[in-house]
Amino acid sequence: MRLDEPLDYFLTRRGVGTWASVRQLIQQQQVLVNGIICKHYHRRLLPTDVVNAAGVLIKDDIDTGTLICFKKVGYACSHERKDAPLLYDVIPRHYQHPNLQTVGRLDRDTTGLILLTIDGMWVQLVMAPEKRCWKRYRLAFSGILSADAQARVCSGMMMLDDPRPCLPARLELLGHAADGLGLATMHLCEGRHHQVKRMIAALGGRVERLHRDRIGGLELPTDLHPGEMRPLRGDERVRLFEMPENV
Ligand code: URA
């Protein structure tokens, strides 16, 4: 577990229950730290502490509180039933938790790397623009982008329907696919609604395919196939906050 992590926070993150039910468990003297009943929600943990809740050893080798997913086309990152089919519907039963939320969103027709977590504070670390956690999108587009497209992206461009300029980002043009579409990567450290599509539209193109393959230093793992998800490993959690050099 993380150094100095409060006991109730740790148990919630590990999927033992909701914040309230975890606290109830502690109140009912069902939680032991190093074999001794602990009645303090805020007890700060050391990485070497051994925690039992309701007779079960709560390990922290894998983090079922955070899932890594290869989103496939067709699923909405929404909790609204009217938007079904939902990404939340395809979470395997043993990973389901009432507090699971996606870390940012991908559009229904966007594929690739998305994280889900029960840890709201962690969402901020990955998504808040000031944290500079860069996301890489690979896209295929139709149309012809303006000649100064890369410079505009780089200097913080305007989108057609938004009064605020985007934060400086990076666009790489990669030639053309066999079907004639233009190929590019876009690196963003913010996540406005449909941002890549709106930026490309403002530059004169139209996104036809969009795929996210990296968040921070974490690439979409090759062991995940479209539609699959699994707990995020400790080394992957670390890599997420290691910024790649080529952003
Ligand atoms: N930008 C978009 O336009 N769509 C996504 O799904 C993600 C980023």
Boltz pocket constraint, residues with backbone or C-beta under 6 A from the ligand:
constraints:
  - pocket:
      binder: B
      contacts: [[A, 105], [A, 106], [A, 107], [A, 108], [A, 110], [A, 192], [A, 193], [A, 194], [A, 195], [A, 196], [A, 197], [A, 198], [A, 210]]
      max_distance: 6.0
